[in-house]
Amino acid sequence: MFEVLAVIVPIVVGAFFTWLKVKAGKDYSRAIEALEVGVNTAWESYGRDRKKELEGSFLEEDREKLRDIAKSKARQLSGSLGLDFDKIIPPEFQDLAVKKIVREVKKNT
């Protein structure tokens, strides 16, 4: 009996941790997708017109407002999917994630 348990318990525990990693990866991907939608929403609702007004680069206040719009939209979308955006991507890393998305968008345009 002990031999059977010695084989089965590690398999069950390993399967459980594999399932957790897969679930966490999916949640992270969905949170990043929500943030990408947030960045797009920020650009469409505020950024495009503001950039025309400034005739050039954004001011730091504008960048902060754009990041806030993007994060707010991402929280809203994540919540509708049953995800806690701030738990998946901690607030201290969210601005970095936004900057990374913006950099990718700029590179691809």
N, C-alpha and C positions, 0 to 999 in steps of 0.2 A: 504494500500500500504506500509506504514512504517513497519508494522509487517512482511510483506513478505521480504522486504529488510533486516530487522533485523535478519532474519533467513538465507537468501541466502548469504549475504556478508561474515559472519563468515565461512560458509561452503566453499565458493570459496577461501577465504584467507587461510584457513586451508589446503585445497587440494593443493594449490600452494606451501605452505611451505613444505608439505609432499613430493611433487614432487621434490623440490630443495634438500631436504635431501637425497632422494633416488638417484638422479643424482650425488650428491657430493660423496656419498658412492661408487657408481659404478666407478666414475672417480678415486677415491683414490685406489680402488682395482686394477684397470687397471694400475695405476702408480706403485703400489707395484709389480705387476706382471712384469712390464717392468724393474723394479730395480732388481728383481730376475733373469731375463734373463741377465741383465748387470753383476751381480755378477758371474753368470755362464760363461759368455763371458770373464770376467777378469781372472777367474781361468784358462780357457782353453787357452787363448791367451798369458798369461804372468805368472800366478801364479804357475802352475804345474812345468814348466821348471825351474823357478827361485828358487823354494823350493828345487829342486834336486841339483842345483848349491850350495846353501847355506848349504845343508845337515842338515837342522833343521828349526828353526823359521825364519820368515821374519824380516827384518830390518824395522824400522819405515818408511823409504823412500819407501820401497816396499809396505807396507800397504797403504801408501798415493797414490801411483801409481795405485794400485788395486782399491781403492775407486774411483779414478778419472776415470778410464776405465769404471767401473760399472755405475757411474752417467752419463757419456757421452753417453753410450749405451742406458741407460734408457731415456735420453732426446731425443735421436734420435728415439727410438721406440714410445715414447709418442707423439712426433711431428707427426709421420706418422699416428697416431690414432686421430689426431686433438686435442690433449691434451697439456696443458702447464705444464710440469713436475715441474718446479720451482714454479708455482703458487699453485699446488696441494700439493706438499711436499716442504715447504720452504727450501732454501739452508742450513739454520742453523740446520735443523733436518735431512738432507740427510745422513750425516755420521753415525748418530745414527741408521737410518733405515738400512743402509748397515750392520752395526755391528750386528743388530738384525737378519737379514737374514743369515749372516755368522754363527752366533751362532746356529740358527735353523738347518742349513745344517750340521754343525759339530755334533750336537746332534743326528741327524738322520742317520749318517754314522757310 
